Amino acid sequence: MNAPMLPPIALKAKPPRRRHDFPAVRGRDLAGVPGRRGLPLLGILPEAVLDPLAFARRMHARYGPVHRFRACGNWNVQLVGAEANRFVLLDEAGNFSAEGGWRPVFGRHFDGGLLLRDGADHQWHRKLVATAFRQEQLQAYLGAFDRNHAALARRWSGDTLDVYELAQQLTFANGYSAFLGRDPALATRQDLLAFRYLMRSAVALVTVPLPGTAEARALWAKGHVRRLIAPLLAAPDDPARTDLLASLCRMRDAGLLDEAEVLAHLTFVIAAAFDALSSATVSTLHYLAADPAWQDAVREELRAAIPDPDGMTLEGVRACDKAEWAVKEALRLNAAAPVLWRRSVRRFAFAGHDFPAGTITGVNPMLTHLLPSLWERPDAYDPGRFSPERSRGRDRFAFVPFGGGAHGCLGANFAYLQVRALLRRLLDRHALVPASAVPPRWHHWPNCRPRGPLPILLRPLS
Ligand code: HEM
C-alpha cells in the first residue's frame, strides 16, 4: 500500500510548550470538602496502593462523590460520577492541565508525550500523532495483528495459558509491528520488559534509583528503549511504510518535529498502548471464558461477519457488535485506566464546593463504571447492556474507559480492532475454559491486571 509522504494536515505555526507553575494547596484551602488526611507523611497511600478499588469505594461511601485525601504530602480531590467526568474531561472552561495532573505519575519517564502537554501545544502534537491512526493505517495494522494472532493461536493451541502473559506478549508483538514497523520475531524479552518497567515505575513509591527499585529498572528501560529506537530513526524512508515511527520520521524530515519529540511520542504511545491494551485483552478473555453463552454468541457473530479470517477487513471486524460489547463490558468491570488526573490552573467550583488553583483533581472511571445509580446490577457481567436499546438514555460520561475531551484516547479504535481480531482467531477453533476454580483478584493501578497468573485453557473445538 502506498502511503502519502506526508498526510494532509492543516497546521499553524508550532506553538511553544508551556508548563504551568502550580501553587501548593493546603488543607485549609479545601476546608469544606469532606475527606481525610491518613497517616503522617504517606497519607492514605498504603491503603490506596494495596487495593485501589476498595479504597475508592470506601471513600465514596463515607464522604460522597466529592472528597479529598492526602497522599505523599499533597492534597488530592476526587470527583466521582458522570457529571464529574464531563466537567473535568471536557473542561469547557479551561480549568485543568493534564500535564500538571500526570506529571508526578508519568513526568519522569514520558516527558513530551501527549498527556504531558496542554493547550495549543498539545493540539498541535496530537494532530501529528493522530495521522498514524487513520483508516488506511488501521487496515494495514489489522493484517499485521492477524499474522501475530494466528501464530500465537497455533503455538498455544491445547495449552493452559497465563492469559495476562499472553495478552502482554501479543499486544507487544502488535505494537512492534504497528508502531515500529518491525517484524515482531525480532522483539526480545528485554524489549518487552523495558516497556513494562517504564509503566510500572509510574507508581513507584521510591523515585530515587536505588538498586533493585522500580525506578532503577525504569532508568535501565529508558536507555534500552533509546538504544532500540535510535537506529530505526536513522533508517531511510520507505514510502510504503504506514507505521507510527515512519510517519513521525517523515514529520521530522519535514521540520515539524525534532528527534527528541519523535522519541517521546513513540515511547509514550507504545507504553500507553501496551499496558492498557494488555489489560483490556486479559479482562475480555477472562469474562468470556467464564461465560460460555456469551462466548458462543461472540464466536458465531465473528464467524458470520468474517467468514475467512485470512481476509479480515476493517468493515468485517467493525460489524461485530457483540464482540465490541464484550470488550466494553470487560472495560466497564475492569477500567484499564482507573483514575485520570488533572491539576487546576485556576479557581473552580463544582457541586457546591470551591477549589483553589493548583488542586490535584482526579476523576474515577473505575468507580463510575460500578455505581449502582448509573448501572443496573453493576457487578454482573452483562455485555448486552451496551446494545443500542439498553444504552438509550445513558449518560455518555457514565462510561469513559477511554477518557474524553481533548485528551481522549487516540487508540480506542486500534484497541477494539485488536481485541476483536484476536477473538476471531482464538474462538474460531478453540473454547476458552477457566483453568482455575478460584476467581482472579484484580489490581487496579496503574492499569488493571490480575494479581498473579490467570490460567485459561485454549481447548481445541472438535
Ligand atoms: C483498551 C485500551 C486502552 C485504554 C483503556 C486507554 C485509555 C486511555 C485513556 C483513559 C486516556 C485519557 C487519559 C486522560 O485523559 O487523562 C488515553 C489517552 C491516550 N491513549 Fe489510550 N487507552 C488504550 C489503548 C491505547 C492504544 C492502543 C493507544 C495507541 C495506539 C493509546 C494511545 C493513547 C494516547 C496517545 C493517549 C493520549 C492522548 C492525548 O493526550 O491527547 N491508547 N488512553
Boltz pocket constraint, residues with backbone or C-beta under 6 A from the ligand:
constraints:
  - pocket:
      binder: B
      contacts: [[A, 98], [A, 114], [A, 115], [A, 116], [A, 117], [A, 126], [A, 268], [A, 269], [A, 272], [A, 273], [A, 274], [A, 276], [A, 277], [A, 280], [A, 331], [A, 335], [A, 336], [A, 337], [A, 340], [A, 341], [A, 400], [A, 401], [A, 402], [A, 403], [A, 404], [A, 406], [A, 407], [A, 408], [A, 409], [A, 410], [A, 411], [A, 412], [A, 414], [A, 415]]
      max_distance: 6.0
